[in-house]
């Protein structure tokens, strides 16, 4: 950990082209508010890009940046990498090497949204608890089989800080500011942005199954949760009914009444939805994705994929 003599912490952000502007703003703005409310500079923000060129965000807004090599002259206390979009655009060996070098030098390293993927590529997540945006979790798990992200808004584990992205950096920065200046001052900062509900690190990134589906039947929710957990090896209707402690016919009635669907249709939709994420977020072949999502053959997978999405898996990869 580093801090300059005048009690200013230098915080760096590496922006990967296609990063989400909301993630960046949610991380940077609380630091600006600290300086404003304190009446003096307590945080100094540095923005870097792999090439040194201004960085386009996913929304098209462009953020000026310095070359990453300039970070060597800055006495960084912490360094965050923010990435969005597709993991194929996150292959930056120079960034991976810089992250490793700064970590060895005692700088706290952070990843926001897709940023933890780059931390994984740099070899920094081994034996650490971490999180990543839920959309990017399947790609990370497939590309780094030994790593398992947690579904948390943010996680601090020793010198590594990871965050799911979106507005969760507001919660993460509240925790960091609270640890440095106390909870009362951190609340003043959050109030500045009308951030009246500060989520804990362990709160989920997504709405609950009940909220997403608009239902509250305990047996049906248990089945839906089990479906999401058994994508690769789907259970048959009888086994799922036994799991929920109901009869198969009752299971059929629940899907018809609450979801206007059938057990098989909903299970297939979930598996195809997962497959679509893998097509867009991973380098797995179509055949590998088919088997990873519980389909008996690539041909069967392709047929079902076309029925739902109106295109082939190969074309779906580029959407």
BALOBA-1460 file (C-alpha; in Angstrom, 3 decimals):
// residues 319
<rec num="1" residu="x" x="0.000" y="0.000" z="0.000"/>
<rec num="2" residu="x" x="1.292" y="3.444" z="-0.916"/>
<rec num="3" residu="x" x="0.308" y="6.895" z="0.195"/>
<rec num="4" residu="x" x="2.108" y="10.163" z="-0.532"/>
<rec num="5" residu="x" x="3.413" y="12.393" z="2.226"/>
<rec num="6" residu="x" x="0.548" y="14.872" z="1.854"/>
<rec num="7" residu="x" x="-1.969" y="12.064" z="2.528"/>
<rec num="8" residu="x" x="-3.102" y="11.859" z="-1.099"/>
<rec num="9" residu="x" x="-3.854" y="8.424" z="-2.523"/>
<rec num="10" residu="x" x="-3.118" y="8.027" z="-6.228"/>
<rec num="11" residu="x" x="-5.670" y="5.719" z="-7.858"/>
<rec num="12" residu="x" x="-5.197" y="4.467" z="-11.409"/>
<rec num="13" residu="x" x="-7.744" y="3.130" z="-13.896"/>
<rec num="14" residu="x" x="-6.852" y="1.123" z="-16.996"/>
<rec num="15" residu="x" x="-9.694" y="1.427" z="-19.485"/>
<rec num="16" residu="x" x="-10.060" y="-1.330" z="-22.072"/>
<rec num="17" residu="x" x="-11.840" y="-0.237" z="-25.298"/>
<rec num="18" residu="x" x="-15.536" y="-0.993" z="-25.011"/>
<rec num="19" residu="x" x="-15.620" y="-0.477" z="-21.230"/>
<rec num="20" residu="x" x="-18.930" y="0.515" z="-19.653"/>
<rec num="21" residu="x" x="-19.055" y="4.224" z="-18.882"/>
<rec num="22" residu="x" x="-21.370" y="3.597" z="-15.921"/>
<rec num="23" residu="x" x="-18.736" y="1.388" z="-14.257"/>
<rec num="24" residu="x" x="-16.070" y="4.046" z="-14.686"/>
<rec num="25" residu="x" x="-18.269" y="6.884" z="-13.440"/>
<rec num="26" residu="x" x="-19.463" y="4.850" z="-10.445"/>
<rec num="27" residu="x" x="-15.860" y="4.228" z="-9.434"/>
<rec num="28" residu="x" x="-14.395" y="7.679" z="-10.094"/>
<rec num="29" residu="x" x="-17.154" y="10.037" z="-8.994"/>
<rec num="30" residu="x" x="-17.073" y="9.043" z="-5.287"/>
<rec num="31" residu="x" x="-13.358" y="9.911" z="-5.221"/>
<rec num="32" residu="x" x="-14.097" y="13.336" z="-6.690"/>
<rec num="33" residu="x" x="-16.827" y="13.837" z="-4.077"/>
<rec num="34" residu="x" x="-14.378" y="13.020" z="-1.277"/>
<rec num="35" residu="x" x="-12.103" y="15.848" z="-2.434"/>
<rec num="36" residu="x" x="-15.039" y="18.217" z="-2.803"/>
<rec num="37" residu="x" x="-16.558" y="17.497" z="0.614"/>
<rec num="38" residu="x" x="-13.197" y="17.468" z="2.385"/>
<rec num="39" residu="x" x="-12.173" y="20.754" z="0.780"/>
<rec num="40" residu="x" x="-8.805" y="19.363" z="-0.264"/>
<rec num="41" residu="x" x="-7.289" y="16.723" z="-2.476"/>
<rec num="42" residu="x" x="-7.323" y="13.296" z="-0.843"/>
<rec num="43" residu="x" x="-7.534" y="11.219" z="-4.030"/>
<rec num="44" residu="x" x="-5.719" y="11.804" z="-7.304"/>
<rec num="45" residu="x" x="-7.116" y="9.877" z="-10.280"/>
<rec num="46" residu="x" x="-4.987" y="8.684" z="-13.212"/>
<rec num="47" residu="x" x="-6.479" y="7.181" z="-16.366"/>
<rec num="48" residu="x" x="-4.473" y="4.892" z="-18.637"/>
<rec num="49" residu="x" x="-5.069" y="2.952" z="-21.815"/>
<rec num="50" residu="x" x="-3.012" y="0.159" z="-23.371"/>
<rec num="51" residu="x" x="-2.128" y="2.320" z="-26.365"/>
<rec num="52" residu="x" x="-2.126" y="5.735" z="-24.723"/>
<rec num="53" residu="x" x="-4.915" y="6.846" z="-27.058"/>
<rec num="54" residu="x" x="-8.315" y="8.115" z="-25.827"/>
<rec num="55" residu="x" x="-10.529" y="5.142" z="-25.004"/>
<rec num="56" residu="x" x="-14.008" y="4.652" z="-26.516"/>
<rec num="57" residu="x" x="-16.646" y="3.323" z="-24.129"/>
<rec num="58" residu="x" x="-19.468" y="0.988" z="-25.078"/>
<rec num="59" residu="x" x="-21.777" y="4.008" z="-25.365"/>
<rec num="60" residu="x" x="-19.418" y="5.815" z="-27.752"/>
<rec num="61" residu="x" x="-18.211" y="8.394" z="-25.228"/>
<rec num="62" residu="x" x="-14.434" y="8.754" z="-25.328"/>
<rec num="63" residu="x" x="-12.246" y="9.225" z="-22.238"/>
<rec num="64" residu="x" x="-8.765" y="10.788" z="-22.524"/>
<rec num="65" residu="x" x="-5.985" y="8.568" z="-21.197"/>
<rec num="66" residu="x" x="-2.255" y="8.360" z="-20.733"/>
<rec num="67" residu="x" x="-0.075" y="5.480" z="-21.932"/>
<rec num="68" residu="x" x="0.062" y="2.654" z="-19.419"/>
<rec num="69" residu="x" x="3.839" y="3.043" z="-19.177"/>
<rec num="70" residu="x" x="3.226" y="6.445" z="-17.553"/>
<rec num="71" residu="x" x="1.859" y="4.642" z="-14.493"/>
<rec num="72" residu="x" x="5.419" y="3.762" z="-13.519"/>
<rec num="73" residu="x" x="6.076" y="7.378" z="-12.552"/>
<rec num="74" residu="x" x="2.893" y="7.670" z="-10.460"/>
<rec num="75" residu="x" x="3.026" y="6.495" z="-6.859"/>
<rec num="76" residu="x" x="-0.106" y="4.421" z="-7.196"/>
<rec num="77" residu="x" x="-1.914" y="3.186" z="-4.121"/>
<rec num="78" residu="x" x="-4.322" y="1.096" z="-6.217"/>
<rec num="79" residu="x" x="-4.867" y="0.248" z="-9.859"/>
<rec num="80" residu="x" x="-8.184" y="-0.904" z="-11.375"/>
<rec num="81" residu="x" x="-8.813" y="-2.346" z="-14.821"/>
<rec num="82" residu="x" x="-12.279" y="-1.879" z="-16.326"/>
<rec num="83" residu="x" x="-13.397" y="-3.975" z="-19.292"/>
<rec num="84" residu="x" x="-16.675" y="-4.626" z="-21.049"/>
<rec num="85" residu="x" x="-17.885" y="-6.247" z="-24.229"/>
<rec num="86" residu="x" x="-16.343" y="-9.503" z="-25.465"/>
<rec num="87" residu="x" x="-13.369" y="-11.331" z="-23.897"/>
<rec num="88" residu="x" x="-11.789" y="-11.599" z="-27.348"/>
<rec num="89" residu="x" x="-11.029" y="-7.895" z="-26.985"/>
<rec num="90" residu="x" x="-9.279" y="-8.361" z="-23.642"/>
<rec num="91" residu="x" x="-6.087" y="-9.975" z="-24.939"/>
<rec num="92" residu="x" x="-3.575" y="-7.364" z="-23.822"/>
<rec num="93" residu="x" x="-0.327" y="-9.110" z="-22.754"/>
<rec num="94" residu="x" x="1.246" y="-5.754" z="-21.855"/>
<rec num="95" residu="x" x="-1.648" y="-5.026" z="-19.489"/>
<rec num="96" residu="x" x="-1.342" y="-8.473" z="-17.898"/>
<rec num="97" residu="x" x="2.389" y="-7.929" z="-17.382"/>
<rec num="98" residu="x" x="1.831" y="-4.462" z="-15.880"/>
<rec num="99" residu="x" x="-0.772" y="-5.795" z="-13.455"/>
<rec num="100" residu="x" x="1.655" y="-8.477" z="-12.270"/>
<rec num="101" residu="x" x="4.469" y="-5.933" z="-11.885"/>
<rec num="102" residu="x" x="2.369" y="-3.487" z="-9.869"/>
<rec num="103" residu="x" x="1.019" y="-6.289" z="-7.687"/>
<rec num="104" residu="x" x="4.603" y="-7.379" z="-6.895"/>
<rec num="105" residu="x" x="5.365" y="-3.761" z="-6.041"/>
<rec num="106" residu="x" x="2.660" y="-3.662" z="-3.353"/>
<rec num="107" residu="x" x="-0.049" y="-1.837" z="-5.298"/>
<rec num="108" residu="x" x="-3.615" y="-2.986" z="-4.643"/>
<rec num="109" residu="x" x="-5.002" y="-4.411" z="-7.882"/>
<rec num="110" residu="x" x="-8.665" y="-4.245" z="-8.838"/>
<rec num="111" residu="x" x="-10.940" y="-5.450" z="-11.617"/>
<rec num="112" residu="x" x="-14.378" y="-4.043" z="-12.447"/>
<rec num="113" residu="x" x="-17.079" y="-5.647" z="-14.646"/>
<rec num="114" residu="x" x="-14.985" y="-7.719" z="-17.100"/>
<rec num="115" residu="x" x="-11.766" y="-6.499" z="-15.473"/>
<rec num="116" residu="x" x="-11.393" y="-9.612" z="-13.280"/>
<rec num="117" residu="x" x="-11.013" y="-11.634" z="-16.497"/>
<rec num="118" residu="x" x="-7.793" y="-9.720" z="-17.200"/>
<rec num="119" residu="x" x="-6.682" y="-10.361" z="-13.622"/>
<rec num="120" residu="x" x="-7.269" y="-14.056" z="-14.257"/>
<rec num="121" residu="x" x="-5.284" y="-13.868" z="-17.505"/>
<rec num="122" residu="x" x="-2.468" y="-12.216" z="-15.531"/>
<rec num="123" residu="x" x="-2.488" y="-15.115" z="-13.069"/>
<rec num="124" residu="x" x="-3.490" y="-12.954" z="-10.115"/>
<rec num="125" residu="x" x="-6.704" y="-14.668" z="-9.016"/>
<rec num="126" residu="x" x="-5.289" y="-18.031" z="-8.001"/>
<rec num="127" residu="x" x="-6.147" y="-18.800" z="-4.359"/>
<rec num="128" residu="x" x="-8.210" y="-15.604" z="-4.092"/>
<rec num="129" residu="x" x="-11.923" y="-15.023" z="-3.639"/>
<rec num="130" residu="x" x="-13.243" y="-12.828" z="-6.434"/>
<rec num="131" residu="x" x="-16.274" y="-11.800" z="-8.434"/>
<rec num="132" residu="x" x="-17.019" y="-10.663" z="-11.982"/>
<rec num="133" residu="x" x="-20.108" y="-9.357" z="-13.776"/>
<rec num="134" residu="x" x="-22.558" y="-12.261" z="-14.068"/>
<rec num="135" residu="x" x="-22.621" y="-11.904" z="-17.862"/>
<rec num="136" residu="x" x="-18.886" y="-12.646" z="-18.083"/>
<rec num="137" residu="x" x="-18.778" y="-15.436" z="-15.500"/>
<rec num="138" residu="x" x="-19.437" y="-18.307" z="-17.963"/>
<rec num="139" residu="x" x="-16.544" y="-17.221" z="-20.202"/>
<rec num="140" residu="x" x="-14.151" y="-16.912" z="-17.274"/>
<rec num="141" residu="x" x="-15.095" y="-20.343" z="-15.936"/>
<rec num="142" residu="x" x="-14.620" y="-21.954" z="-19.341"/>
<rec num="143" residu="x" x="-11.301" y="-20.204" z="-20.085"/>
<rec num="144" residu="x" x="-9.854" y="-20.634" z="-16.573"/>
<rec num="145" residu="x" x="-11.311" y="-23.938" z="-15.273"/>
<rec num="146" residu="x" x="-9.533" y="-23.712" z="-11.922"/>
<rec num="147" residu="x" x="-11.216" y="-20.421" z="-11.018"/>
<rec num="148" residu="x" x="-14.720" y="-20.001" z="-9.653"/>
<rec num="149" residu="x" x="-16.175" y="-16.489" z="-9.257"/>
<rec num="150" residu="x" x="-18.638" y="-15.724" z="-6.494"/>
<rec num="151" residu="x" x="-21.919" y="-13.972" z="-7.174"/>
<rec num="152" residu="x" x="-21.213" y="-10.902" z="-5.049"/>
<rec num="153" residu="x" x="-21.309" y="-7.196" z="-5.796"/>
<rec num="154" residu="x" x="-17.670" y="-6.772" z="-4.810"/>
<rec num="155" residu="x" x="-15.022" y="-8.734" z="-2.924"/>
<rec num="156" residu="x" x="-11.883" y="-7.630" z="-1.108"/>
<rec num="157" residu="x" x="-9.344" y="-10.407" z="-0.626"/>
<rec num="158" residu="x" x="-6.008" y="-9.197" z="0.642"/>
<rec num="159" residu="x" x="-4.562" y="-6.905" z="-2.050"/>
<rec num="160" residu="x" x="-7.105" y="-7.816" z="-4.735"/>
<rec num="161" residu="x" x="-10.372" y="-5.903" z="-5.208"/>
<rec num="162" residu="x" x="-12.966" y="-7.194" z="-7.660"/>
<rec num="163" residu="x" x="-16.366" y="-5.774" z="-8.523"/>
<rec num="164" residu="x" x="-19.282" y="-6.906" z="-10.676"/>
<rec num="165" residu="x" x="-19.635" y="-3.545" z="-12.393"/>
<rec num="166" residu="x" x="-22.763" y="-1.553" z="-13.217"/>
<rec num="167" residu="x" x="-23.515" y="0.621" z="-10.180"/>
<rec num="168" residu="x" x="-21.790" y="-1.790" z="-7.773"/>
<rec num="169" residu="x" x="-18.591" y="0.350" z="-7.795"/>
<rec num="170" residu="x" x="-20.594" y="2.930" z="-5.820"/>
<rec num="171" residu="x" x="-20.976" y="0.313" z="-3.071"/>
<rec num="172" residu="x" x="-17.335" y="-0.746" z="-3.327"/>
<rec num="173" residu="x" x="-16.054" y="2.817" z="-3.107"/>
<rec num="174" residu="x" x="-18.336" y="3.481" z="-0.132"/>
<rec num="175" residu="x" x="-16.617" y="0.584" z="1.656"/>
<rec num="176" residu="x" x="-13.134" y="1.840" z="0.765"/>
<rec num="177" residu="x" x="-13.938" y="5.412" z="1.808"/>
<rec num="178" residu="x" x="-15.532" y="4.182" z="5.022"/>
<rec num="179" residu="x" x="-12.434" y="2.150" z="5.877"/>
<rec num="180" residu="x" x="-10.226" y="5.209" z="5.355"/>
<rec num="181" residu="x" x="-12.348" y="8.073" z="6.719"/>
<rec num="182" residu="x" x="-15.109" y="6.392" z="8.738"/>
<rec num="183" residu="x" x="-18.733" y="5.482" z="7.946"/>
<rec num="184" residu="x" x="-20.158" y="8.949" z="8.650"/>
<rec num="185" residu="x" x="-18.031" y="10.610" z="5.981"/>
<rec num="186" residu="x" x="-18.663" y="7.744" z="3.546"/>
<rec num="187" residu="x" x="-22.406" y="8.279" z="4.032"/>
<rec num="188" residu="x" x="-21.996" y="11.963" z="3.175"/>
<rec num="189" residu="x" x="-20.336" y="10.925" z="-0.086"/>
<rec num="190" residu="x" x="-23.078" y="8.419" z="-0.912"/>
<rec num="191" residu="x" x="-25.779" y="10.963" z="-0.081"/>
<rec num="192" residu="x" x="-24.139" y="13.342" z="-2.560"/>
<rec num="193" residu="x" x="-25.187" y="10.910" z="-5.315"/>
<rec num="194" residu="x" x="-28.604" y="10.073" z="-3.781"/>
<rec num="195" residu="x" x="-27.149" y="6.631" z="-3.115"/>
<rec num="196" residu="x" x="-29.328" y="6.029" z="-0.081"/>
<rec num="197" residu="x" x="-29.210" y="2.228" z="-0.128"/>
<rec num="198" residu="x" x="-25.596" y="1.125" z="0.071"/>
<rec num="199" residu="x" x="-25.454" y="-2.586" z="-0.687"/>
<rec num="200" residu="x" x="-23.149" y="-4.910" z="1.182"/>
<rec num="201" residu="x" x="-20.481" y="-6.842" z="-0.680"/>
<rec num="202" residu="x" x="-22.419" y="-10.102" z="-0.387"/>
<rec num="203" residu="x" x="-25.666" y="-8.832" z="-1.912"/>
<rec num="204" residu="x" x="-26.465" y="-10.445" z="-5.280"/>
<rec num="205" residu="x" x="-25.726" y="-8.851" z="-8.621"/>
<rec num="206" residu="x" x="-29.039" y="-9.899" z="-10.150"/>
<rec num="207" residu="x" x="-32.632" y="-9.828" z="-9.018"/>
<rec num="208" residu="x" x="-33.771" y="-13.009" z="-7.324"/>
<rec num="209" residu="x" x="-35.496" y="-15.768" z="-9.262"/>
<rec num="210" residu="x" x="-38.774" y="-14.730" z="-7.667"/>
<rec num="211" residu="x" x="-38.315" y="-11.140" z="-8.877"/>
<rec num="212" residu="x" x="-37.146" y="-12.150" z="-12.352"/>
<rec num="213" residu="x" x="-40.073" y="-14.497" z="-12.913"/>
<rec num="214" residu="x" x="-42.636" y="-12.651" z="-10.809"/>
<rec num="215" residu="x" x="-43.596" y="-15.723" z="-8.797"/>
<rec num="216" residu="x" x="-43.326" y="-17.014" z="-5.246"/>
<rec num="217" residu="x" x="-44.198" y="-20.705" z="-5.362"/>
<rec num="218" residu="x" x="-41.429" y="-22.422" z="-3.328"/>
<rec num="219" residu="x" x="-41.419" y="-25.740" z="-5.237"/>
<rec num="220" residu="x" x="-41.309" y="-24.028" z="-8.627"/>
<rec num="221" residu="x" x="-38.560" y="-21.642" z="-7.517"/>
<rec num="222" residu="x" x="-36.540" y="-24.625" z="-6.242"/>
<rec num="223" residu="x" x="-36.908" y="-26.336" z="-9.612"/>
<rec num="224" residu="x" x="-35.885" y="-23.218" z="-11.553"/>
<rec num="225" residu="x" x="-32.837" y="-22.778" z="-9.343"/>
<rec num="226" residu="x" x="-31.915" y="-26.431" z="-9.893"/>
<rec num="227" residu="x" x="-32.311" y="-25.966" z="-13.629"/>
<rec num="228" residu="x" x="-29.796" y="-23.105" z="-13.626"/>
<rec num="229" residu="x" x="-27.358" y="-25.273" z="-11.638"/>
<rec num="230" residu="x" x="-27.619" y="-28.301" z="-13.946"/>
<rec num="231" residu="x" x="-27.136" y="-26.804" z="-17.390"/>
<rec num="232" residu="x" x="-24.462" y="-29.295" z="-18.480"/>
<rec num="233" residu="x" x="-26.203" y="-32.380" z="-17.073"/>
<rec num="234" residu="x" x="-29.943" y="-31.650" z="-17.137"/>
<rec num="235" residu="x" x="-32.232" y="-33.758" z="-14.978"/>
<rec num="236" residu="x" x="-35.299" y="-35.404" z="-16.417"/>
<rec num="237" residu="x" x="-38.827" y="-34.421" z="-15.412"/>
<rec num="238" residu="x" x="-39.301" y="-37.276" z="-12.917"/>
<rec num="239" residu="x" x="-35.972" y="-36.612" z="-11.174"/>
<rec num="240" residu="x" x="-36.727" y="-32.893" z="-10.894"/>
<rec num="241" residu="x" x="-40.172" y="-33.613" z="-9.440"/>
<rec num="242" residu="x" x="-38.612" y="-35.893" z="-6.824"/>
<rec num="243" residu="x" x="-36.109" y="-33.146" z="-6.013"/>
<rec num="244" residu="x" x="-38.957" y="-30.692" z="-5.406"/>
<rec num="245" residu="x" x="-41.022" y="-33.220" z="-3.439"/>
<rec num="246" residu="x" x="-43.982" y="-33.099" z="-5.818"/>
<rec num="247" residu="x" x="-45.449" y="-35.354" z="-8.485"/>
<rec num="248" residu="x" x="-44.525" y="-34.958" z="-12.172"/>
<rec num="249" residu="x" x="-48.119" y="-34.011" z="-12.977"/>
<rec num="250" residu="x" x="-48.071" y="-31.315" z="-10.309"/>
<rec num="251" residu="x" x="-44.779" y="-30.057" z="-11.784"/>
<rec num="252" residu="x" x="-46.449" y="-29.795" z="-15.189"/>
<rec num="253" residu="x" x="-49.351" y="-27.822" z="-13.694"/>
<rec num="254" residu="x" x="-46.981" y="-25.371" z="-12.001"/>
<rec num="255" residu="x" x="-45.157" y="-24.574" z="-15.244"/>
<rec num="256" residu="x" x="-48.423" y="-24.194" z="-17.147"/>
<rec num="257" residu="x" x="-50.083" y="-22.023" z="-14.491"/>
<rec num="258" residu="x" x="-47.188" y="-19.755" z="-13.483"/>
<rec num="259" residu="x" x="-45.002" y="-19.595" z="-16.597"/>
<rec num="260" residu="x" x="-47.377" y="-20.509" z="-19.450"/>
<rec num="261" residu="x" x="-44.726" y="-22.990" z="-20.491"/>
<rec num="262" residu="x" x="-43.676" y="-26.594" z="-19.982"/>
<rec num="263" residu="x" x="-40.860" y="-28.118" z="-17.999"/>
<rec num="264" residu="x" x="-38.954" y="-29.096" z="-21.165"/>
<rec num="265" residu="x" x="-39.477" y="-25.748" z="-22.884"/>
<rec num="266" residu="x" x="-38.227" y="-23.747" z="-19.901"/>
<rec num="267" residu="x" x="-35.223" y="-26.018" z="-19.327"/>
<rec num="268" residu="x" x="-34.300" y="-25.804" z="-23.012"/>
<rec num="269" residu="x" x="-34.665" y="-22.015" z="-22.986"/>
<rec num="270" residu="x" x="-32.286" y="-21.714" z="-20.023"/>
<rec num="271" residu="x" x="-29.727" y="-23.999" z="-21.669"/>
<rec num="272" residu="x" x="-29.926" y="-22.106" z="-24.959"/>
<rec num="273" residu="x" x="-29.630" y="-18.787" z="-23.134"/>
<rec num="274" residu="x" x="-26.476" y="-20.072" z="-21.450"/>
<rec num="275" residu="x" x="-25.180" y="-21.326" z="-24.803"/>
<rec num="276" residu="x" x="-25.750" y="-17.906" z="-26.334"/>
<rec num="277" residu="x" x="-23.615" y="-16.307" z="-23.617"/>
<rec num="278" residu="x" x="-20.840" y="-18.842" z="-24.244"/>
<rec num="279" residu="x" x="-20.979" y="-18.198" z="-27.990"/>
<rec num="280" residu="x" x="-20.559" y="-14.481" z="-27.422"/>
<rec num="281" residu="x" x="-18.186" y="-14.593" z="-24.450"/>
<rec num="282" residu="x" x="-15.928" y="-17.627" z="-24.894"/>
<rec num="283" residu="x" x="-13.582" y="-19.186" z="-27.437"/>
<rec num="284" residu="x" x="-15.192" y="-22.642" z="-27.136"/>
<rec num="285" residu="x" x="-16.188" y="-24.314" z="-30.389"/>
<rec num="286" residu="x" x="-19.853" y="-24.764" z="-31.254"/>
<rec num="287" residu="x" x="-19.517" y="-28.490" z="-30.535"/>
<rec num="288" residu="x" x="-17.972" y="-27.841" z="-27.120"/>
<rec num="289" residu="x" x="-20.741" y="-25.394" z="-26.258"/>
<rec num="290" residu="x" x="-23.386" y="-27.882" z="-27.356"/>
<rec num="291" residu="x" x="-22.104" y="-30.526" z="-24.954"/>
<rec num="292" residu="x" x="-21.466" y="-27.957" z="-22.187"/>
<rec num="293" residu="x" x="-25.148" y="-27.055" z="-22.344"/>
<rec num="294" residu="x" x="-26.478" y="-30.596" z="-22.209"/>
<rec num="295" residu="x" x="-27.282" y="-31.215" z="-25.885"/>
<rec num="296" residu="x" x="-26.742" y="-34.705" z="-27.290"/>
<rec num="297" residu="x" x="-25.131" y="-33.475" z="-30.512"/>
<rec num="298" residu="x" x="-24.071" y="-30.244" z="-32.267"/>
<rec num="299" residu="x" x="-26.811" y="-30.835" z="-34.857"/>
<rec num="300" residu="x" x="-29.506" y="-31.050" z="-32.184"/>
<rec num="301" residu="x" x="-28.120" y="-27.924" z="-30.532"/>
<rec num="302" residu="x" x="-28.045" y="-26.012" z="-33.840"/>
<rec num="303" residu="x" x="-31.643" y="-26.984" z="-34.626"/>
<rec num="304" residu="x" x="-32.946" y="-25.854" z="-31.236"/>
<rec num="305" residu="x" x="-30.856" y="-22.672" z="-31.333"/>
<rec num="306" residu="x" x="-32.309" y="-21.705" z="-34.707"/>
<rec num="307" residu="x" x="-35.848" y="-22.379" z="-33.453"/>
<rec num="308" residu="x" x="-35.401" y="-19.929" z="-30.562"/>
<rec num="309" residu="x" x="-33.129" y="-17.248" z="-32.029"/>
<rec num="310" residu="x" x="-33.799" y="-17.498" z="-35.769"/>
<rec num="311" residu="x" x="-30.141" y="-17.915" z="-36.678"/>
<rec num="312" residu="x" x="-27.367" y="-20.468" z="-36.475"/>
<rec num="313" residu="x" x="-24.980" y="-20.732" z="-33.514"/>
<rec num="314" residu="x" x="-22.124" y="-19.755" z="-35.815"/>
<rec num="315" residu="x" x="-23.867" y="-16.533" z="-36.854"/>
<rec num="316" residu="x" x="-25.020" y="-15.994" z="-33.257"/>
<rec num="317" residu="x" x="-21.368" y="-15.805" z="-32.230"/>
<rec num="318" residu="x" x="-20.941" y="-12.465" z="-33.981"/>
<rec num="319" residu="x" x="-24.155" y="-10.812" z="-32.755"/>
